Amino acid sequence: MERVAFLVEETGQLITCMLNPETLVIKRRSGIHQRKIKSGIVNGAHQSDDSLIYTGGGSTLLELELVFDISIKGSTVQSSDVRELTRPIWELSENSIMKNGEYRPGICRFVWGKSWNLPCVISSVAERFDLFDSSGVPKRSWLKLRLLRINHLNAGNQLSGSAQQSPAYVTPGSDSMMADNYADSEFGINEITDELKPYGV
């Protein structure tokens, strides 16, 4: 069976996973937000639903858990510390790539055979160790990842350090005042709240 791998766009490095994930969760958030100002949600007294702002775009989130275990008998992996295998994935989440005078995370492709080939960035990573040798060196790692799909043709703008404004469209039935702010709280995109719990859909 072909193994999951991450192909780093900038360097061509191929990071191969030791064991394939048992599950892969995909979530999609449309570019829709509740219309808010600093004092709360903007709405009319007789509306049955909150007013929404259509901002365009959205985001697609992939969640998966990978297992690395150097104690498996018969494995061809030669390492005394499992962190040597997971370190390249951690490095993808660091702001280590210089592009147009700005640092950003590395762009990689999530590749699994011929079925999956998605350009993405790692938005969150959490690692749990549960097998150690007598000197405390970890032998087994459970690595939980959240990947955000990006538009490969517009990756530079998507990962820009400066915010870019685009027009927003308000649902009918609300006044013409634009919202001062709105929150991306549907996914908790930049947080893994409990790395010990399995994913829920």
Secondary structure as UniProt FT lines:
FT   STRAND          5..8
FT   TURN            9..11
FT   STRAND          14..16
FT   STRAND          24..34
FT   STRAND          36..37
FT   TURN            38..39
FT   STRAND          40..41
FT   TURN            45..46
FT   STRAND          52..69
FT   TURN            70..71
FT   TURN            73..74
FT   HELIX           83..92
FT   STRAND          97..99
FT   TURN            100..101
FT   STRAND          102..104
FT   STRAND          108..112
FT   TURN            113..115
FT   STRAND          116..132
FT   TURN            134..135
FT   STRAND          138..149
FT   HELIX           152..154
FT   HELIX           155..158
FT   STRAND          169..170
FT   TURN            172..173
FT   TURN            189..190
FT   TURN            195..196
//
